[in-house]
Amino acid sequence: MAEFRKERLKNGVNVLFERRNLPITSVLIATKAGAAHETADKKGIAHFAEHMPFKATHTRNTQELSSAIEKVGGILNAFTSDEITAFWCKIPSKHFSEGFEIISDLVQNPKFDGKDIEKEKNVILSEISRCHDDSPHYLFDKTKELLYGAPFGMPVLGSKKTVSGIKRGDFLKWHGFYCPSNLSISVVGSVSFDDVKNAAKCFDKTKAHLELPKPVISRKSGNFMEKRHGLDQSHFTLGMHMPTLRDEKRYSSEIFNAILGEGMSSKLFREVREKRGLAYAVKSFLEQERSYGHTIVYAGIEKKNVKKVKDIVLKEIKSVGKTTARELDDAKEQKIGNWELELESCDRTAVSLAIQEMTTKAEDFYNYPEKISQVKLEDVRALAKIKQYSLAVLVPK
């Protein structure tokens, strides 16, 4: 096991740390508040609130925030998902203190200036338009809407209507979820655990805990088709529910997805592209967090081949129900190898530790190879017995 340590400090912040010898350190601070905790009328506020600290904090303007990281060769960024919002940087380890100060400033002190809100609102509305024009992205959002009821099934970005209606008071209320008891600090790199803990003491222990609303996730299925001008090919997605990250069967679902549609050796790639030449891009994507899980198959195809590809995809899903012991062993080796390769990136490890801590406990991240190795053939086969699926297609008009 890696040199890993964890401690919840007196101010309520949870600190995760993995020591590495390379002179690079990733600092990530995450809150449990994500898009899954939003109401339908405020959909998009988690993502919008992730954007706003970069405009200004109470101590720094946007130029000062970015230059403090970039002028020493670092990377500064953030992301929002359904059950986590995180701010992070990757920086030379000798500049750890400056990096941590910037990330903690973003998390603790966003200014939420009224003029900045209106300017950034236009940026996000443009982002929503871009996602609408990005056919695969658009269909992935549509597939999620088919798989889950609102508000959870709505896009993380929200809609133009909901984003347009968000006001400064909404941000101030939402930022209450950024209290120390909802935060995890994940640091991976060549610094000391004491340095990390000392830096993390900057969080205000007097800030009251604000309980997150429990996500309301109702599973469903459906079909969607849209005709659109300007397309040269059709875009096809087929989605199905999978175990959550809290479910022990999550490891079986990773094997299932690897066999079905990950890489050039997968069933879908061999059958749809190599054998039949029906698509350039064909792949399955597994998405899981604490409270949900699903796999989405994507293919870019000719309009006349939509039904044919749908039938092939369903046939190949069913064929996973006949997975052999050799196929199982190969998929296990593939997933463990993927995990080992991702260890090379300290920022990916920092993200994985934070997500795992918010799901079960961070230590489970290091048990991944063992858990994958324990997956049974019957558990993988059982996932192939899907009773419902959702189909979304975007075709040329």
C-alpha positions as CSV (number, residue, x, y, z in Angstrom):
1,M,0.0,0.0,0.0
2,A,1.2,3.5,-0.7
3,E,2.3,5.8,2.0
4,F,-1.2,7.1,2.8
5,R,-2.5,9.0,5.9
6,K,-5.9,10.4,6.8
7,E,-7.1,12.6,9.6
8,R,-10.2,14.7,10.4
9,L,-9.0,17.9,12.0
10,K,-10.5,19.8,14.9
11,N,-12.0,22.4,12.5
12,G,-14.0,19.5,10.8
13,V,-12.0,19.3,7.6
14,N,-11.1,15.8,6.4
15,V,-7.5,15.5,5.2
16,L,-6.3,12.7,2.8
17,F,-2.6,12.5,1.9
18,E,-0.4,10.2,-0.2
19,R,3.4,10.8,-0.1
20,R,5.3,10.6,-3.4
21,N,8.9,11.2,-4.2
22,L,8.5,13.2,-7.5
23,P,8.8,17.0,-7.0
24,I,5.2,17.5,-8.0
25,T,2.2,17.9,-5.7
26,S,-1.5,18.0,-6.4
27,V,-3.9,19.8,-4.1
28,L,-7.6,19.2,-4.3
29,I,-10.3,20.5,-2.1
30,A,-13.8,19.0,-2.6
31,T,-17.2,19.6,-1.2
32,K,-19.9,17.0,-1.1
33,A,-22.3,19.4,-2.7
34,G,-23.0,18.7,-6.4
35,A,-25.7,18.8,-9.0
36,A,-27.6,16.0,-7.4
37,H,-28.4,18.2,-4.4
38,E,-30.1,21.0,-6.5
39,T,-33.8,21.7,-6.9
40,A,-35.3,21.8,-10.4
41,D,-35.7,25.6,-10.4
42,K,-32.0,26.1,-9.5
43,K,-30.5,23.4,-11.7
44,G,-27.0,24.4,-12.7
45,I,-26.1,26.4,-9.5
46,A,-23.5,23.9,-8.4
47,H,-21.6,24.3,-11.7
48,F,-22.2,28.1,-11.8
49,A,-20.9,28.3,-8.2
50,E,-17.8,26.4,-9.3
51,H,-17.1,29.1,-11.9
52,M,-17.6,32.2,-9.7
53,P,-14.6,31.9,-7.3
54,F,-12.3,32.2,-10.4
55,K,-13.8,35.7,-11.1
56,A,-12.7,37.1,-7.7
57,T,-12.4,36.2,-4.1
58,H,-12.4,38.7,-1.2
59,T,-8.6,38.9,-1.3
60,R,-7.7,38.3,-5.0
61,N,-8.9,39.2,-8.5
62,T,-9.0,36.8,-11.4
63,Q,-5.5,37.7,-12.6
64,E,-3.9,37.2,-9.2
65,L,-5.6,33.8,-8.7
66,S,-4.5,32.3,-12.0
67,S,-1.0,33.9,-12.2
68,A,-0.1,32.7,-8.7
69,I,-0.3,29.1,-10.0
70,E,0.7,29.5,-13.6
71,K,3.8,31.7,-13.1
72,V,5.5,28.8,-11.3
73,G,4.5,26.3,-14.0
74,G,1.4,24.9,-12.2
75,I,-2.1,24.0,-13.5
76,L,-5.3,25.4,-11.9
77,N,-8.8,24.0,-12.5
78,A,-12.1,22.8,-11.1
79,F,-15.0,20.5,-11.9
80,T,-18.5,19.7,-10.9
81,S,-20.3,16.4,-11.0
82,D,-23.5,15.1,-9.5
83,E,-22.1,14.5,-6.0
84,I,-18.9,16.5,-5.8
85,T,-17.5,19.9,-6.6
86,A,-13.7,20.2,-6.5
87,F,-11.0,22.9,-7.0
88,W,-7.5,21.7,-7.7
89,C,-4.0,22.6,-8.8
90,K,-0.9,20.6,-9.7
91,I,2.3,22.5,-8.8
92,P,6.0,22.0,-8.2
93,S,6.2,20.8,-4.6
94,K,8.4,23.7,-3.5
95,H,5.4,25.9,-4.2
96,F,2.9,23.8,-2.2
97,S,2.1,26.6,0.3
98,E,1.2,29.0,-2.5
99,G,-0.9,26.4,-4.3
100,F,-2.8,25.4,-1.2
101,E,-3.4,29.1,-0.3
102,I,-5.0,29.7,-3.7
103,I,-7.2,26.6,-3.7
104,S,-8.4,27.3,-0.1
105,D,-9.1,31.0,-1.1
106,L,-11.3,29.8,-4.0
107,V,-13.2,27.5,-1.7
108,Q,-13.6,29.8,1.3
109,N,-13.8,33.4,0.0
110,P,-15.7,33.7,-3.3
111,K,-16.8,37.3,-3.8
112,F,-20.0,36.6,-5.8
113,D,-19.9,40.1,-7.2
114,G,-23.2,41.0,-8.9
115,K,-21.6,42.3,-12.1
116,D,-19.3,39.2,-12.3
117,I,-22.4,37.0,-11.9
118,E,-24.1,38.5,-14.9
119,K,-21.0,38.3,-17.1
120,E,-20.3,34.7,-16.1
121,K,-24.0,33.9,-16.7
122,N,-23.4,34.7,-20.4
123,V,-20.3,32.4,-20.4
124,I,-22.4,29.5,-19.0
125,L,-25.3,30.1,-21.4
126,S,-22.7,29.9,-24.2
127,E,-21.4,26.7,-22.7
128,I,-24.9,25.3,-22.7
129,S,-25.2,26.2,-26.4
130,R,-21.9,24.6,-27.2
131,C,-23.0,21.4,-25.5
132,H,-26.2,21.4,-27.5
133,D,-24.1,21.7,-30.7
134,D,-21.8,18.9,-29.6
135,S,-23.8,15.9,-30.7
136,P,-22.3,13.2,-28.4
137,H,-22.4,15.5,-25.4
138,Y,-26.0,16.5,-26.2
139,L,-27.1,12.8,-26.5
140,F,-25.3,11.8,-23.2
141,D,-27.4,14.5,-21.5
142,K,-30.5,13.3,-23.2
143,T,-29.8,9.7,-22.2
144,K,-29.4,10.7,-18.6
145,E,-32.7,12.5,-18.7
146,L,-34.2,9.2,-20.0
147,L,-32.6,7.1,-17.2
148,Y,-33.6,9.4,-14.3
149,G,-36.5,11.6,-13.3
150,A,-36.0,15.3,-12.7
151,P,-34.3,17.2,-11.2
152,F,-31.5,14.6,-11.0
153,G,-31.8,13.6,-14.6
154,M,-31.4,17.2,-15.8
155,P,-28.0,18.3,-17.1
156,V,-25.3,19.3,-14.6
157,L,-25.0,22.6,-16.5
158,G,-28.7,23.3,-16.0
159,S,-30.9,24.9,-18.7
160,K,-30.8,28.4,-20.1
161,K,-34.0,29.2,-18.1
162,T,-32.7,27.9,-14.8
163,V,-29.2,29.5,-15.1
164,S,-30.7,32.8,-16.2
165,G,-32.8,32.9,-13.0
166,I,-29.9,32.4,-10.5
167,K,-29.2,35.4,-8.3
168,R,-26.5,36.4,-5.9
169,G,-28.5,35.4,-2.9
170,D,-28.8,31.9,-4.3
171,F,-25.0,31.6,-4.4
172,L,-24.6,32.8,-0.8
173,K,-27.1,30.2,0.3
174,W,-25.4,27.4,-1.8
175,H,-22.0,28.3,-0.5
176,G,-23.2,27.3,3.0
177,F,-22.5,23.7,1.8
178,Y,-18.8,24.6,1.6
179,C,-18.5,24.3,5.4
180,P,-15.5,22.4,6.8
181,S,-17.6,19.3,7.8
182,N,-18.5,18.8,4.1
183,L,-15.0,19.2,2.8
184,S,-12.2,16.8,2.0
185,I,-8.7,17.9,1.2
186,S,-6.8,15.5,-0.9
187,V,-3.0,16.1,-1.4
188,V,-0.7,13.8,-3.4
189,G,2.9,14.6,-3.7
190,S,6.3,15.2,-2.1
191,V,5.4,17.3,0.9
192,S,4.9,16.3,4.5
193,F,1.6,15.3,6.2
194,D,2.3,17.9,8.9
195,D,2.6,20.6,6.2
196,V,-0.8,19.6,4.8
197,K,-2.5,19.6,8.2
198,N,-1.0,23.0,9.1
199,A,-2.2,24.5,5.9
200,A,-5.6,23.0,6.4
201,K,-6.0,24.8,9.7
202,C,-7.0,27.9,7.7
203,F,-10.6,26.7,7.5
204,D,-12.9,28.3,10.0
205,K,-14.1,25.8,12.6
206,T,-16.9,28.1,13.7
207,K,-18.7,27.9,10.3
208,A,-21.9,26.0,11.0
209,H,-22.5,22.6,9.4
210,L,-25.1,22.7,6.7
211,E,-26.7,19.4,6.0
212,L,-26.9,18.4,2.3
213,P,-30.4,17.4,1.0
214,K,-30.5,13.8,0.1
215,P,-30.5,13.3,-3.7
216,V,-33.9,12.2,-5.0
217,I,-33.0,9.6,-7.7
218,S,-35.8,7.9,-9.5
219,R,-34.8,5.4,-12.1
220,K,-36.7,5.1,-15.4
221,S,-36.3,4.4,-19.1
222,G,-37.4,5.9,-22.4
223,N,-36.7,6.7,-26.0
224,F,-35.7,9.9,-27.7
225,M,-35.1,10.9,-31.4
226,E,-34.4,14.2,-32.9
227,K,-33.8,15.3,-36.5
228,R,-31.3,18.1,-37.0
229,H,-30.0,20.1,-40.0
230,G,-26.3,20.2,-40.6
231,L,-25.4,16.6,-39.5
232,D,-23.4,14.3,-41.8
233,Q,-24.0,11.2,-39.6
234,S,-26.3,9.9,-36.9
235,H,-25.4,9.8,-33.3
236,F,-26.6,6.8,-31.2
237,T,-26.6,6.2,-27.5
238,L,-28.1,3.3,-25.4
239,G,-28.1,3.6,-21.7
240,M,-28.8,1.2,-18.8
241,H,-28.6,1.3,-15.1
242,M,-25.6,-0.1,-13.2
243,P,-24.6,-0.5,-9.5
244,T,-23.5,2.6,-7.6
245,L,-20.0,3.1,-6.2
246,R,-21.3,2.0,-2.7
247,D,-22.4,-1.3,-4.1
248,E,-19.9,-4.2,-4.1
249,K,-21.2,-5.1,-7.5
250,R,-19.5,-1.9,-8.8
251,Y,-16.4,-4.0,-9.5
252,S,-18.5,-6.4,-11.6
253,S,-19.9,-3.5,-13.5
254,E,-16.4,-2.3,-14.4
255,I,-15.5,-5.8,-15.8
256,F,-18.9,-5.8,-17.6
257,N,-18.1,-2.5,-19.2
258,A,-14.6,-3.4,-20.1
259,I,-15.7,-6.5,-21.9
260,L,-18.6,-4.7,-23.7
261,G,-17.1,-1.5,-24.9
262,E,-13.7,-0.4,-23.6
263,G,-10.9,-0.4,-26.2
264,M,-10.3,-2.1,-29.5
265,S,-10.5,-5.5,-28.0
266,S,-14.0,-5.0,-26.7
267,K,-17.1,-6.8,-28.1
268,L,-18.6,-3.6,-29.5
269,F,-15.5,-2.4,-31.3
270,R,-14.8,-5.8,-32.9
271,E,-18.4,-6.4,-34.0
272,V,-19.6,-2.9,-35.0
273,R,-16.3,-1.4,-36.4
274,E,-13.9,-4.2,-37.3
275,K,-16.3,-6.9,-38.5
276,R,-19.0,-4.8,-40.1
277,G,-17.5,-1.3,-40.6
278,L,-20.6,0.4,-39.3
279,A,-18.9,3.1,-37.2
280,Y,-15.6,4.9,-36.7
281,A,-16.4,5.6,-33.0
282,V,-18.1,3.0,-30.8
283,K,-17.5,2.7,-27.1
284,S,-19.3,2.2,-23.8
285,F,-18.9,4.6,-20.8
286,L,-19.5,3.6,-17.2
287,E,-20.5,6.5,-14.9
288,Q,-20.8,6.0,-11.2
289,E,-20.9,8.0,-8.0
290,R,-22.2,7.4,-4.5
291,S,-25.9,7.3,-5.4
292,Y,-26.2,6.2,-9.0
293,G,-24.5,4.2,-11.8
294,H,-25.1,3.7,-15.5
295,T,-23.4,2.6,-18.7
296,I,-24.0,4.5,-22.0
297,V,-23.0,3.0,-25.3
298,Y,-22.2,5.5,-28.0
299,A,-21.7,5.1,-31.8
300,G,-21.5,7.6,-34.7
301,I,-23.2,5.9,-37.6
302,E,-25.1,6.3,-40.9
303,K,-28.8,7.1,-40.5
304,K,-29.8,3.9,-42.4
305,N,-27.9,1.8,-39.9
306,V,-29.5,2.9,-36.6
307,K,-31.8,-0.1,-36.2
308,K,-29.0,-2.5,-37.3
309,V,-26.6,-1.0,-34.7
310,K,-29.2,-1.1,-32.0
311,D,-29.8,-4.8,-32.6
312,I,-26.1,-5.5,-32.6
313,V,-25.6,-3.5,-29.3
314,L,-28.4,-5.4,-27.6
315,K,-27.0,-8.7,-28.9
316,E,-23.5,-7.9,-27.6
317,I,-24.9,-6.9,-24.2
318,K,-26.7,-10.2,-24.1
319,S,-23.5,-12.1,-25.1
320,V,-21.7,-10.8,-22.0
321,G,-24.0,-13.2,-20.2
322,K,-21.9,-15.9,-21.7
323,T,-18.6,-14.5,-20.7
324,T,-15.9,-17.2,-20.4
325,A,-13.4,-17.6,-17.6
326,R,-10.6,-16.5,-20.0
327,E,-12.5,-13.3,-20.9
328,L,-13.0,-12.6,-17.3
329,D,-9.3,-13.0,-16.5
330,D,-8.4,-10.8,-19.4
331,A,-10.8,-8.1,-18.3
332,K,-9.5,-8.2,-14.8
333,E,-5.9,-7.8,-16.0
334,Q,-7.1,-4.9,-18.2
335,K,-8.8,-3.0,-15.4
336,I,-6.0,-3.5,-12.9
337,G,-3.5,-2.3,-15.6
338,N,-5.6,0.8,-16.3
339,W,-5.7,1.5,-12.5
340,E,-1.9,1.1,-12.3
341,L,-1.3,3.4,-15.3
342,E,-3.5,6.1,-13.8
343,L,-1.4,6.0,-10.6
344,E,1.3,7.9,-12.7
345,S,-0.9,11.0,-12.4
346,C,-0.9,12.6,-9.0
347,D,-3.9,14.7,-9.8
348,R,-6.0,11.7,-10.9
349,T,-5.1,10.0,-7.7
350,A,-6.1,13.0,-5.6
351,V,-9.5,13.0,-7.4
352,S,-10.0,9.3,-6.9
353,L,-9.1,9.5,-3.2
354,A,-11.6,12.3,-2.6
355,I,-14.4,10.6,-4.5
356,Q,-13.8,7.3,-2.7
357,E,-13.7,9.0,0.7
358,M,-17.0,10.6,0.0
359,T,-18.5,7.3,-1.1
360,T,-17.1,4.8,1.4
361,K,-13.6,5.5,2.6
362,A,-10.4,6.6,0.8
363,E,-8.5,3.4,1.8
364,D,-10.8,1.5,-0.6
365,F,-9.0,3.1,-3.5
366,Y,-5.9,1.1,-2.7
367,N,-7.9,-2.2,-2.5
368,Y,-9.0,-1.8,-6.1
369,P,-6.8,-4.6,-7.5
370,E,-7.9,-7.0,-4.8
371,K,-11.6,-6.2,-5.3
372,I,-11.4,-6.6,-9.1
373,S,-9.6,-9.9,-8.7
374,Q,-12.5,-11.2,-6.5
375,V,-15.2,-10.6,-9.2
376,K,-17.1,-13.7,-10.0
377,L,-18.1,-14.9,-13.4
378,E,-21.8,-15.1,-12.4
379,D,-21.9,-11.5,-11.2
380,V,-20.6,-10.2,-14.6
381,R,-23.0,-12.4,-16.5
382,A,-26.0,-11.3,-14.3
383,L,-25.4,-7.6,-15.4
384,A,-26.0,-8.6,-19.0
385,K,-29.6,-9.5,-18.2
386,I,-31.0,-6.0,-18.7
387,K,-34.7,-5.6,-18.4
388,Q,-34.9,-1.9,-19.5
389,Y,-32.7,0.4,-21.5
390,S,-33.0,4.0,-22.8
391,L,-32.3,4.8,-26.4
392,A,-31.5,8.3,-27.8
393,V,-30.7,9.1,-31.4
394,L,-29.8,12.3,-33.3
395,V,-30.2,12.0,-37.1
396,P,-29.6,14.2,-40.1
397,K,-32.8,16.1,-41.3
